[in-house]
């Protein structure tokens, strides 16, 4: 079984704090592209998107971005 990934993004509370699944069961490259898209688009820069996560096929978070904080997981100090 090969690894697959999903990407979810959450809108801010003024929009109802809705979490949407952008892509599921994608390969790593496609999931990474969507993760980067949702952390760098206009909605992310204006604060409409407040959280983006990428999960693996075991539903573990492998990457997390938060508005105002940037990438919070994996933490930079754990990557060395």
N, C-alpha and C positions, 0 to 999 in steps of 0.2 A: 504494500500500500504506500503510495507516495504522499508526501505532505501536501495538504491543501490549506488555504487561508481564506478568512473572511474579513471584510472591512466594514465597520459601523461608524456613524457619526451622529452626534447629538447636538440639537439646536438649543439656543439659550432659552431661559425660562419665559421670557416675554413672548416667545413663539410657541409656548406650551411644552418645552423640554422634551421634544420628540426624538427618539433614537431610531434611525433608519439603517437598514442593511444595504450597503452599496453593492457589494459583490460577495458571493459565498462560493466555497469549494473551488477557488481559483488557484492557479499556480503562484509561486512566490513572486515572480516578476510582475504579473498582472495585479496582484494584491498590493505590492509595493507602489506601483504606478497610481492606483486609486488612493492609497494612503497619502502619498505626496500631493496628489491633486487636492484632496480635502484639507490638507494642512497649509496649503499655499494659495488657495483661491480667494476671491473677494469676500465670500462669506466668513472665512476664517480670519481674514485680516480686519474685518469690521466687527467681529465678535458675535456674529449670528451663529456660527459653529463654535461650540465650546469644548468639544471633546471628540477625538477620533481614536479608535482602537483597531488594531489588527490582531486577530486570533488565529491559532492553528487548529488543526482538525481535532485536537483534544480539548478545544475551547479554552486554551490558556492564552492570556494576553502576551503577545510577543513584541508589541510596540504600542505606545500611548502618547498622544499629543493633547495638551490642554491650552486653551486660549490664555494668553498672558504669561505662560510658563514655558511653552515650547514642548519639545519631546521630554517626557517625564519617565518613560520606561522604554528601553532599559536605561537606567541611570548611567551617566557618563563615568562615574567612579567605579562601576562594576564591569566596564568594558575593557579594562586594562589587564 
